[in-house]
Amino acid sequence: MFRSDTKNKKRIAPNLKYAQMNKIIRLTLLCSYSFSLFSQNEVVQINTIFFHKDVAYLNTEYLNLNKYYE
């Protein structure tokens, strides 16, 4: 349903190792999928945090709901 766009991936916290991120992971696990619904545009912004080789990345995707209502 969602396509990952490599252009939107942003490297965050490059100086922190995975062990240091464990406390942050617990906090962001519940917040890693944040939905912001804008009623005018009916666009959902989805922010996901993922880890690759001890580096945290932030990926932002936009889902246009208008095409599902047409």
N, C-alpha and C positions, 0 to 999 in steps of 0.2 A: 504494500500500500504506500509506503514511504520510500522514496529513492534518496540514497545518501549522496550528497553533493560535496565533493572534495574541496571545492572552492570556498565553501562556508566553514570549513573546519579551522578552528583557531587554537593554537597551542597556548595552554594556560599553565601556570605554575611550573615552569621548566626547571626550576632549581630544587624542587621538592622530590624526594625519592618516594617510591610506593609505600614504604614503611611509614614515612611521615604523613602520607596522605590517608592512612587508615582512619584516623579520627575524622578527617574531612569527608571521607567516603560515607561514613555512617550518617553524617549530617546531610549530605547532598543526595543520598540514595532516595529519600522521600521527595526531594525537591528537584531531582534531575530531569523529571518530565514536568515542565511548567507550561501551562496552557494559558495563553492570553487571547481572549476572544474579543474581536472588535466588531460590534454590531453593524457599523456602517459598511465595512468591506466584507464581513463574514469570512475573515481570514484568521486561521489559528497559527500562532507561532509556537513551535515545539523546540525546546532547548534540551539537548541530551549531552551528558558528560560521559566520556569513555576514556579508557586507559590503554596505552600501547607502549610497551617497553619502558615502563615506569614513568611515562609522561602522560599528563592529563590533557585531554583535548575537549574543546567545546564545539558542538555542532548545532547550528541553528537552521531549522527548516520551516517553510511556510506552506500551509495546506489551505488551498482556496476552496471554501465550501460552496461557493456559488455554482460551480459546475455540477454539483450533486443535486441541486434543486432545479436545474433547467430541464 
